[in-house]
Amino acid sequence: MKYLLYQLKKHPLAIAGIAVMLVWLFLAFFGPNLVPFTHTQMDSDHQMVAPGVNGHLLGTDSLGRDILARVVYGSRSILTVALMTSLFSTVIGVIIGFSAGYFGGKADTAFLRAMDILMAIPPLVLSMVILGILGDSNIGSLTIIVSIAFVPATARVARGVLLTEKSQEYVSAARIRGESHLYIMFVEILPNTTGPIIVEATARFAYSIMMVASLGFLGVGMQPPTPDWGMMVIENKPIISNAPWAVLFPALAIASLVIAISIFSDFVSKVLIHER
């Protein structure tokens, strides 16, 4: 903990990134109880009003829905999907990557070819293909979709760090003691590879935000009545000349969260890998 605080003092930008992340986490959990409007409430007398009018701090859209309420409610769904995606893709990627790298041979060759094929497909395209198969957009399906799209890259990283540790003496000692393959992989090797894996997980967190927002922008993300930041941008695009705030604020929400997580990921990389 002291080492972490010392590193934070050397990276003030990281403190700002963490602060922004904490603000969004607070809004996701407690924000809906603090906003005077709901995300589905329509005010027919105050459509496309400017920020600050009639208690609408960020204005309203063409249906009279409060932009602040929709941004706050939308943060809950996008953060939930991003956190779950980062966790699932990391766990699955580590299991697959470790297994392929540890056993080697034909299994490793098959793994490399399969990962090459999947990584040749852009994650957004792969997500849309999987979404077409599942046919439904909700928190559960989006988590599965984005997780599958990110597993290949995470598995590659996991395989690489395992191969680095595989030849170490402590691994040979564990084999001589008769330890099982699972014990060697996940008790002996895994604790010594947590740095790169945590860095990869935090990077996937930022990518997940962008992926979910992109799917929403294309109209295949979270479906109404659940607010989706990306969908808010595209559905309010026709009124951008009359109510630019309806597009600006959800776009700023996406940008601020992605930049904050990216800064945090860079800080984690420096602390866990480069400066040790």
Contacts in CASP RR format, 6 or more apart in sequence:
PFRMAT RR
TARGET T0000
AUTHOR 0000-0000-0000
METHOD contacts of the structure
MODEL  1
MKYLLYQLKKHPLAIAGIAVMLVWLFLAFFGPNLVPFTHTQMDSDHQMVA
PGVNGHLLGTDSLGRDILARVVYGSRSILTVALMTSLFSTVIGVIIGFSA
GYFGGKADTAFLRAMDILMAIPPLVLSMVILGILGDSNIGSLTIIVSIAF
VPATARVARGVLLTEKSQEYVSAARIRGESHLYIMFVEILPNTTGPIIVE
ATARFAYSIMMVASLGFLGVGMQPPTPDWGMMVIENKPIISNAPWAVLFP
ALAIASLVIAISIFSDFVSKVLIHER
3 271 0 8 1.000
4 271 0 8 1.000
7 14 0 8 1.000
7 267 0 8 1.000
7 270 0 8 1.000
7 271 0 8 1.000
7 275 0 8 1.000
8 14 0 8 1.000
8 15 0 8 1.000
8 267 0 8 1.000
11 267 0 8 1.000
11 270 0 8 1.000
13 263 0 8 1.000
13 267 0 8 1.000
14 263 0 8 1.000
14 264 0 8 1.000
14 266 0 8 1.000
14 267 0 8 1.000
16 260 0 8 1.000
16 263 0 8 1.000
17 259 0 8 1.000
17 260 0 8 1.000
17 261 0 8 1.000
17 263 0 8 1.000
17 264 0 8 1.000
18 260 0 8 1.000
18 264 0 8 1.000
19 260 0 8 1.000
20 256 0 8 1.000
20 257 0 8 1.000
20 259 0 8 1.000
20 260 0 8 1.000
21 257 0 8 1.000
21 260 0 8 1.000
21 261 0 8 1.000
21 264 0 8 1.000
24 75 0 8 1.000
24 79 0 8 1.000
24 253 0 8 1.000
24 256 0 8 1.000
24 257 0 8 1.000
24 260 0 8 1.000
25 79 0 8 1.000
27 72 0 8 1.000
27 75 0 8 1.000
28 72 0 8 1.000
28 75 0 8 1.000
28 76 0 8 1.000
28 79 0 8 1.000
28 80 0 8 1.000
29 76 0 8 1.000
31 72 0 8 1.000
32 38 0 8 1.000
32 39 0 8 1.000
32 69 0 8 1.000
32 72 0 8 1.000
32 73 0 8 1.000
32 76 0 8 1.000
34 72 0 8 1.000
35 66 0 8 1.000
35 68 0 8 1.000
35 69 0 8 1.000
35 72 0 8 1.000
36 55 0 8 1.000
37 43 0 8 1.000
37 56 0 8 1.000
37 65 0 8 1.000
37 66 0 8 1.000
37 68 0 8 1.000
37 69 0 8 1.000
38 66 0 8 1.000
38 69 0 8 1.000
38 73 0 8 1.000
39 65 0 8 1.000
39 66 0 8 1.000
39 69 0 8 1.000
39 70 0 8 1.000
39 72 0 8 1.000
39 73 0 8 1.000
39 74 0 8 1.000
39 225 0 8 1.000
39 227 0 8 1.000
40 65 0 8 1.000
40 225 0 8 1.000
41 65 0 8 1.000
41 66 0 8 1.000
41 69 0 8 1.000
42 63 0 8 1.000
42 64 0 8 1.000
42 65 0 8 1.000
43 54 0 8 1.000
43 56 0 8 1.000
43 60 0 8 1.000
43 64 0 8 1.000
43 65 0 8 1.000
43 66 0 8 1.000
44 64 0 8 1.000
46 53 0 8 1.000
46 54 0 8 1.000
46 56 0 8 1.000
46 60 0 8 1.000
46 64 0 8 1.000
47 60 0 8 1.000
47 61 0 8 1.000
47 62 0 8 1.000
47 63 0 8 1.000
47 64 0 8 1.000
48 60 0 8 1.000
48 61 0 8 1.000
48 62 0 8 1.000
48 64 0 8 1.000
48 239 0 8 1.000
48 242 0 8 1.000
48 243 0 8 1.000
48 246 0 8 1.000
49 56 0 8 1.000
49 59 0 8 1.000
49 60 0 8 1.000
49 64 0 8 1.000
50 59 0 8 1.000
50 243 0 8 1.000
50 245 0 8 1.000
51 57 0 8 1.000
51 58 0 8 1.000
51 59 0 8 1.000
51 67 0 8 1.000
51 245 0 8 1.000
52 58 0 8 1.000
52 59 0 8 1.000
53 59 0 8 1.000
56 66 0 8 1.000
56 67 0 8 1.000
56 68 0 8 1.000
57 68 0 8 1.000
58 66 0 8 1.000
58 67 0 8 1.000
58 68 0 8 1.000
58 71 0 8 1.000
58 245 0 8 1.000
58 249 0 8 1.000
59 66 0 8 1.000
59 67 0 8 1.000
59 68 0 8 1.000
59 243 0 8 1.000
59 245 0 8 1.000
59 246 0 8 1.000
60 66 0 8 1.000
60 67 0 8 1.000
60 243 0 8 1.000
60 246 0 8 1.000
61 67 0 8 1.000
61 70 0 8 1.000
61 232 0 8 1.000
61 235 0 8 1.000
61 236 0 8 1.000
61 239 0 8 1.000
61 243 0 8 1.000
61 246 0 8 1.000
62 236 0 8 1.000
62 238 0 8 1.000
62 239 0 8 1.000
62 243 0 8 1.000
62 246 0 8 1.000
67 232 0 8 1.000
67 245 0 8 1.000
67 246 0 8 1.000
67 249 0 8 1.000
67 250 0 8 1.000
68 249 0 8 1.000
70 227 0 8 1.000
70 232 0 8 1.000
70 250 0 8 1.000
71 227 0 8 1.000
71 229 0 8 1.000
71 232 0 8 1.000
71 249 0 8 1.000
71 250 0 8 1.000
71 253 0 8 1.000
73 226 0 8 1.000
73 227 0 8 1.000
74 222 0 8 1.000
74 226 0 8 1.000
74 227 0 8 1.000
74 228 0 8 1.000
74 229 0 8 1.000
75 229 0 8 1.000
75 253 0 8 1.000
75 257 0 8 1.000
77 139 0 8 1.000
77 222 0 8 1.000
77 226 0 8 1.000
77 227 0 8 1.000
77 228 0 8 1.000
78 209 0 8 1.000
78 212 0 8 1.000
78 213 0 8 1.000
78 222 0 8 1.000
78 228 0 8 1.000
78 229 0 8 1.000
78 257 0 8 1.000
79 257 0 8 1.000
80 139 0 8 1.000
81 139 0 8 1.000
81 140 0 8 1.000
81 142 0 8 1.000
81 143 0 8 1.000
81 146 0 8 1.000
81 208 0 8 1.000
81 212 0 8 1.000
82 205 0 8 1.000
82 208 0 8 1.000
82 209 0 8 1.000
82 212 0 8 1.000
83 205 0 8 1.000
84 139 0 8 1.000
84 140 0 8 1.000
84 143 0 8 1.000
84 147 0 8 1.000
85 142 0 8 1.000
85 143 0 8 1.000
85 146 0 8 1.000
85 147 0 8 1.000
85 150 0 8 1.000
85 204 0 8 1.000
85 205 0 8 1.000
85 208 0 8 1.000
85 211 0 8 1.000
86 201 0 8 1.000
86 202 0 8 1.000
86 204 0 8 1.000
86 205 0 8 1.000
86 208 0 8 1.000
87 201 0 8 1.000
88 143 0 8 1.000
88 144 0 8 1.000
88 147 0 8 1.000
89 146 0 8 1.000
89 147 0 8 1.000
89 148 0 8 1.000
89 150 0 8 1.000
89 151 0 8 1.000
89 154 0 8 1.000
89 204 0 8 1.000
90 154 0 8 1.000
90 197 0 8 1.000
90 200 0 8 1.000
90 201 0 8 1.000
90 204 0 8 1.000
92 147 0 8 1.000
92 151 0 8 1.000
92 154 0 8 1.000
92 155 0 8 1.000
93 151 0 8 1.000
93 154 0 8 1.000
93 155 0 8 1.000
93 158 0 8 1.000
94 154 0 8 1.000
94 155 0 8 1.000
94 158 0 8 1.000
94 190 0 8 1.000
94 197 0 8 1.000
96 111 0 8 1.000
96 151 0 8 1.000
96 155 0 8 1.000
96 158 0 8 1.000
97 111 0 8 1.000
97 155 0 8 1.000
97 156 0 8 1.000
97 158 0 8 1.000
97 159 0 8 1.000
97 162 0 8 1.000
98 158 0 8 1.000
98 159 0 8 1.000
98 162 0 8 1.000
98 185 0 8 1.000
98 186 0 8 1.000
98 189 0 8 1.000
98 190 0 8 1.000
99 107 0 8 1.000
99 185 0 8 1.000
100 107 0 8 1.000
100 108 0 8 1.000
100 111 0 8 1.000
100 112 0 8 1.000
100 155 0 8 1.000
100 159 0 8 1.000
101 108 0 8 1.000
101 111 0 8 1.000
101 159 0 8 1.000
101 160 0 8 1.000
101 162 0 8 1.000
101 163 0 8 1.000
101 166 0 8 1.000
102 162 0 8 1.000
102 166 0 8 1.000
102 181 0 8 1.000
102 184 0 8 1.000
102 185 0 8 1.000
102 189 0 8 1.000
103 181 0 8 1.000
108 159 0 8 1.000
111 155 0 8 1.000
111 159 0 8 1.000
115 152 0 8 1.000
115 155 0 8 1.000
115 156 0 8 1.000
118 126 0 8 1.000
118 151 0 8 1.000
118 152 0 8 1.000
119 152 0 8 1.000
119 153 0 8 1.000
119 156 0 8 1.000
121 129 0 8 1.000
123 146 0 8 1.000
123 149 0 8 1.000
123 150 0 8 1.000
123 207 0 8 1.000
123 211 0 8 1.000
124 149 0 8 1.000
124 211 0 8 1.000
124 214 0 8 1.000
124 215 0 8 1.000
126 148 0 8 1.000
126 149 0 8 1.000
127 145 0 8 1.000
127 146 0 8 1.000
127 148 0 8 1.000
127 149 0 8 1.000
127 211 0 8 1.000
127 215 0 8 1.000
128 215 0 8 1.000
128 218 0 8 1.000
128 220 0 8 1.000
130 144 0 8 1.000
130 145 0 8 1.000
130 148 0 8 1.000
130 149 0 8 1.000
131 137 0 8 1.000
131 141 0 8 1.000
131 145 0 8 1.000
131 215 0 8 1.000
131 220 0 8 1.000
131 221 0 8 1.000
134 141 0 8 1.000
134 144 0 8 1.000
134 145 0 8 1.000
135 141 0 8 1.000
137 215 0 8 1.000
137 220 0 8 1.000
137 221 0 8 1.000
137 222 0 8 1.000
137 223 0 8 1.000
138 222 0 8 1.000
138 223 0 8 1.000
138 226 0 8 1.000
139 222 0 8 1.000
142 212 0 8 1.000
142 215 0 8 1.000
142 221 0 8 1.000
142 222 0 8 1.000
145 215 0 8 1.000
146 208 0 8 1.000
146 211 0 8 1.000
146 212 0 8 1.000
149 211 0 8 1.000
150 204 0 8 1.000
150 207 0 8 1.000
150 208 0 8 1.000
153 200 0 8 1.000
153 204 0 8 1.000
154 200 0 8 1.000
154 201 0 8 1.000
154 204 0 8 1.000
157 196 0 8 1.000
157 197 0 8 1.000
157 200 0 8 1.000
158 193 0 8 1.000
158 197 0 8 1.000
158 200 0 8 1.000
161 193 0 8 1.000
161 196 0 8 1.000
161 197 0 8 1.000
162 185 0 8 1.000
162 189 0 8 1.000
162 193 0 8 1.000
164 193 0 8 1.000
165 171 0 8 1.000
165 189 0 8 1.000
165 192 0 8 1.000
165 193 0 8 1.000
166 189 0 8 1.000
168 192 0 8 1.000
170 188 0 8 1.000
171 184 0 8 1.000
171 188 0 8 1.000
171 189 0 8 1.000
174 183 0 8 1.000
174 184 0 8 1.000
174 188 0 8 1.000
175 184 0 8 1.000
179 187 0 8 1.000
179 188 0 8 1.000
194 272 0 8 1.000
195 272 0 8 1.000
195 273 0 8 1.000
196 272 0 8 1.000
196 273 0 8 1.000
198 268 0 8 1.000
198 272 0 8 1.000
199 265 0 8 1.000
199 268 0 8 1.000
199 269 0 8 1.000
199 272 0 8 1.000
199 273 0 8 1.000
202 261 0 8 1.000
202 264 0 8 1.000
202 265 0 8 1.000
202 268 0 8 1.000
203 262 0 8 1.000
203 265 0 8 1.000
205 261 0 8 1.000
205 265 0 8 1.000
206 258 0 8 1.000
206 261 0 8 1.000
206 262 0 8 1.000
206 265 0 8 1.000
209 254 0 8 1.000
209 257 0 8 1.000
209 258 0 8 1.000
209 261 0 8 1.000
210 254 0 8 1.000
210 258 0 8 1.000
212 221 0 8 1.000
212 222 0 8 1.000
212 228 0 8 1.000
213 228 0 8 1.000
213 229 0 8 1.000
213 230 0 8 1.000
213 254 0 8 1.000
214 230 0 8 1.000
215 221 0 8 1.000
216 222 0 8 1.000
216 228 0 8 1.000
216 229 0 8 1.000
216 230 0 8 1.000
216 231 0 8 1.000
216 234 0 8 1.000
217 230 0 8 1.000
217 231 0 8 1.000
217 233 0 8 1.000
217 234 0 8 1.000
218 234 0 8 1.000
219 231 0 8 1.000
219 234 0 8 1.000
221 228 0 8 1.000
221 230 0 8 1.000
221 231 0 8 1.000
222 228 0 8 1.000
222 231 0 8 1.000
229 250 0 8 1.000
229 251 0 8 1.000
229 253 0 8 1.000
229 254 0 8 1.000
230 250 0 8 1.000
230 254 0 8 1.000
232 246 0 8 1.000
232 247 0 8 1.000
232 250 0 8 1.000
233 247 0 8 1.000
233 250 0 8 1.000
233 251 0 8 1.000
233 254 0 8 1.000
236 243 0 8 1.000
236 246 0 8 1.000
236 247 0 8 1.000
236 250 0 8 1.000
237 247 0 8 1.000
239 246 0 8 1.000
240 246 0 8 1.000
240 247 0 8 1.000
END
